[in-house]
């Protein structure tokens, strides 16, 4: 499906207004204004995000250069390969929307667990349920690139264990130091994340409507998670059973 609104036309960003020459004639059509290198690099990166979100990573840099109104060799002066450009897209879209405060928020036991999870997942949903984010994540998996795998490792290493540890603490279960986190516990956190991500898939991949009140939809999914998670958490006083899950 196409973008939610008309793609920003960057073809004219790089063009100066025609100015009379000394002989009173206008310069050749398509003359480009010289931009500082950092500004041009930023324009190319931003256009690449939108371009690959629309066309997938099969999209050709030649077509991207045409959209920008520049030559392909000029594009490669800033990004020496398509792989380098894709890496910049990853940094812009995935790393750029990662909030390091999420980890601190999840561990702040001065705040009730339900409120912490609501704050985190609402903020997380706002970060990922975007046209570019969802489509680039999906295209990466289909293309066999590692962009989505790298992001999911961040979640698996820095978010999922914290959620499990905090749910255990709230329900009086052993800490991860006492009983290692089991796969069933990680799996139940996966299910919550998948449910939230699927809202984006419905909207930006399938073109289907999603709940009008997104915050409430996220709150409902968090509530369902908290009601069901204790069933697979390490049982109090039964560390052997928990470790064997």
DRENTIVEX-344424 format. One record per residue (C-alpha): residue number from 1; residue in three letters; x, z, y. Coordinates in steps of 0.1 Angstrom, whole numbers, padded with zeros to 4 digits. Layout:
! DRENTIVEX-344424
   pos   code       u       w       v
   NUM    ALA       X       Z       Y
...
! end
This chain:
! DRENTIVEX-344424
   pos   code       u       w       v
     1    UNK    0000    0000    0000
     2    UNK    0011   -0005    0036
     3    UNK    0021    0022    0061
     4    UNK   -0005    0045    0077
     5    UNK    0000    0028    0110
     6    UNK    0017   -0004    0122
     7    UNK    0054   -0002    0115
     8    UNK    0074    0004    0146
     9    UNK    0086   -0030    0157
    10    UNK    0123   -0024    0162
    11    UNK    0131   -0061    0168
    12    UNK    0129   -0057    0206
    13    UNK    0146   -0024    0209
    14    UNK    0179   -0041    0209
    15    UNK    0171   -0068    0234
    16    UNK    0176   -0068    0272
    17    UNK    0151   -0082    0296
    18    UNK    0161   -0118    0306
    19    UNK    0181   -0118    0337
    20    UNK    0190   -0148    0359
    21    UNK    0225   -0161    0354
    22    UNK    0247   -0171    0384
    23    UNK    0232   -0206    0382
    24    UNK    0196   -0192    0382
    25    UNK    0191   -0198    0345
    26    UNK    0179   -0172    0320
    27    UNK    0203   -0162    0292
    28    UNK    0199   -0176    0257
    29    UNK    0169   -0162    0239
    30    UNK    0177   -0133    0216
    31    UNK    0206   -0120    0237
    32    UNK    0212   -0084    0226
    33    UNK    0220   -0054    0248
    34    UNK    0251   -0036    0238
    35    UNK    0243   -0001    0224
    36    UNK    0266    0028    0219
    37    UNK    0277    0028    0182
    38    UNK    0260    0061    0175
    39    UNK    0227    0049    0189
    40    UNK    0228    0017    0170
    41    UNK    0237    0035    0138
    42    UNK    0207    0058    0143
    43    UNK    0184    0028    0149
    44    UNK    0196    0012    0117
    45    UNK    0191    0044    0097
    46    UNK    0156    0050    0110
    47    UNK    0146    0014    0104
    48    UNK    0160    0016    0068
    49    UNK    0139    0046    0061
    50    UNK    0107    0028    0070
    51    UNK    0119   -0005    0054
    52    UNK    0127    0010    0020
    53    UNK    0095    0031    0021
    54    UNK    0075   -0001    0025
    55    UNK    0094   -0024    0001
    56    UNK    0112   -0001   -0023
    57    UNK    0149   -0001   -0028
    58    UNK    0147   -0037   -0040
    59    UNK    0144   -0046   -0004
    60    UNK    0173   -0067    0009
    61    UNK    0196   -0057    0037
    62    UNK    0193   -0093    0050
    63    UNK    0156   -0087    0056
    64    UNK    0163   -0053    0072
    65    UNK    0188   -0069    0096
    66    UNK    0162   -0096    0106
    67    UNK    0137   -0068    0113
    68    UNK    0163   -0051    0135
    69    UNK    0172   -0084    0153
    70    UNK    0208   -0081    0143
    71    UNK    0230   -0099    0118
    72    UNK    0237   -0087    0083
    73    UNK    0275   -0085    0090
    74    UNK    0268   -0062    0120
    75    UNK    0247   -0040    0098
    76    UNK    0276   -0037    0074
    77    UNK    0299   -0027    0102
    78    UNK    0279    0006    0103
    79    UNK    0270    0009    0066
    80    UNK    0296   -0009    0045
    81    UNK    0273   -0012    0015
    82    UNK    0237   -0010    0006
    83    UNK    0245    0022   -0014
    84    UNK    0260    0038    0018
    85    UNK    0228    0029    0036
    86    UNK    0206    0044    0009
    87    UNK    0227    0076    0010
    88    UNK    0220    0078    0047
    89    UNK    0183    0075    0039
    90    UNK    0186    0104    0015
    91    UNK    0203    0125    0042
    92    UNK    0177    0116    0068
    93    UNK    0145    0121    0047
    94    UNK    0153    0147    0020
    95    UNK    0182    0168    0033
    96    UNK    0170    0165    0068
    97    UNK    0136    0181    0059
    98    UNK    0151    0209    0038
    99    UNK    0146    0242    0056
   100    UNK    0173    0268    0046
   101    UNK    0149    0295    0059
   102    UNK    0127    0289    0029
   103    UNK    0150    0309    0006
   104    UNK    0151    0338    0030
   105    UNK    0113    0338    0034
   106    UNK    0107    0339   -0003
   107    UNK    0129    0369   -0007
   108    UNK    0115    0389    0022
   109    UNK    0097    0418    0004
   110    UNK    0085    0433    0036
   111    UNK    0058    0406    0034
   112    UNK    0033    0406    0006
   113    UNK    0040    0380   -0021
   114    UNK    0008    0360   -0016
   115    UNK    0015    0357    0021
   116    UNK    0051    0346    0015
   117    UNK    0041    0320   -0010
   118    UNK    0014    0307    0013
   119    UNK    0038    0304    0042
   120    UNK    0064    0287    0021
   121    UNK    0041    0262    0003
   122    UNK    0023    0253    0035
   123    UNK    0056    0246    0053
   124    UNK    0069    0228    0022
   125    UNK    0038    0206    0020
   126    UNK    0041    0197    0057
   127    UNK    0077    0186    0050
   128    UNK    0071    0164    0020
   129    UNK    0036    0150    0022
   130    UNK    0047    0122    0044
   131    UNK    0045    0084    0039
   132    UNK    0082    0079    0038
   133    UNK    0090    0110    0018
   134    UNK    0065    0104   -0010
   135    UNK    0072    0067   -0014
   136    UNK    0110    0069   -0012
   137    UNK    0109    0097   -0038
   138    UNK    0087    0076   -0061
   139    UNK    0107    0044   -0056
   140    UNK    0139    0063   -0063
   141    UNK    0126    0074   -0097
   142    UNK    0114    0039   -0106
   143    UNK    0147    0023   -0095
   144    UNK    0167    0048   -0115
   145    UNK    0185    0061   -0085
   146    UNK    0195    0098   -0082
   147    UNK    0179    0106   -0049
   148    UNK    0149    0124   -0064
   149    UNK    0170    0140   -0092
   150    UNK    0194    0155   -0065
   151    UNK    0165    0169   -0046
   152    UNK    0148    0183   -0076
   153    UNK    0181    0201   -0085
   154    UNK    0179    0217   -0051
   155    UNK    0144    0230   -0060
   156    UNK    0154    0240   -0095
   157    UNK    0185    0259   -0083
   158    UNK    0174    0274   -0050
   159    UNK    0136    0277   -0050
   160    UNK    0122    0280   -0086
   161    UNK    0143    0310   -0097
   162    UNK    0134    0329   -0064
   163    UNK    0097    0323   -0070
   164    UNK    0099    0336   -0105
   165    UNK    0119    0367   -0094
   166    UNK    0094    0375   -0067
   167    UNK    0064    0371   -0090
   168    UNK    0081    0393   -0116
   169    UNK    0088    0420   -0089
   170    UNK    0053    0419   -0076
   171    UNK    0038    0424   -0111
   172    UNK    0063    0451   -0122
   173    UNK    0082    0428   -0146
   174    UNK    0119    0429   -0154
   175    UNK    0143    0413   -0129
   176    UNK    0162    0382   -0139
   177    UNK    0193    0403   -0142
   178    UNK    0176    0424   -0169
   179    UNK    0159    0395   -0186
   180    UNK    0170    0358   -0181
   181    UNK    0144    0335   -0167
   182    UNK    0127    0316   -0195
   183    UNK    0117    0279   -0195
   184    UNK    0080    0288   -0196
   185    UNK    0084    0306   -0163
   186    UNK    0101    0277   -0147
   187    UNK    0075    0253   -0161
   188    UNK    0047    0272   -0144
   189    UNK    0065    0269   -0111
   190    UNK    0070    0232   -0117
   191    UNK    0032    0228   -0122
   192    UNK    0025    0243   -0088
   193    UNK    0050    0220   -0071
   194    UNK    0037    0190   -0090
   195    UNK    0001    0198   -0079
   196    UNK    0012    0198   -0042
   197    UNK    0033    0167   -0046
   198    UNK    0004    0149   -0063
   199    UNK   -0016    0152   -0031
   200    UNK    0010    0129   -0015
   201    UNK    0009    0105   -0045
   202    UNK   -0029    0102   -0041
   203    UNK   -0026    0094   -0005
   204    UNK    0005    0072   -0002
   205    UNK    0007    0056   -0036
   206    UNK   -0029    0053   -0049
   207    UNK   -0045    0051   -0015
   208    UNK   -0071    0077   -0024
   209    UNK   -0084    0104   -0001
   210    UNK   -0071    0140   -0002
   211    UNK   -0087    0172    0010
   212    UNK   -0094    0172    0047
   213    UNK   -0082    0208    0051
   214    UNK   -0047    0206    0036
   215    UNK   -0038    0242    0043
   216    UNK   -0068    0254    0023
   217    UNK   -0060    0230   -0006
   218    UNK   -0024    0245   -0007
   219    UNK   -0038    0280   -0006
   220    UNK   -0061    0272   -0035
   221    UNK   -0032    0260   -0056
   222    UNK   -0012    0290   -0047
   223    UNK   -0041    0313   -0057
   224    UNK   -0045    0295   -0090
   225    UNK   -0007    0299   -0096
   226    UNK   -0007    0336   -0089
   227    UNK   -0037    0342   -0111
   228    UNK   -0021    0324   -0140
   229    UNK    0016    0330   -0136
   230    UNK    0017    0366   -0150
   231    UNK    0006    0353   -0183
   232    UNK    0039    0336   -0189
   233    UNK    0062    0360   -0170
   234    UNK    0085    0384   -0188
   235    UNK    0063    0412   -0202
   236    UNK    0071    0447   -0190
   237    UNK    0090    0466   -0216
   238    UNK    0093    0435   -0239
   239    UNK    0126    0418   -0229
   240    UNK    0132    0403   -0263
   241    UNK    0099    0384   -0262
   242    UNK    0105    0372   -0227
   243    UNK    0140    0359   -0234
   244    UNK    0126    0340   -0264
   245    UNK    0100    0321   -0244
! end
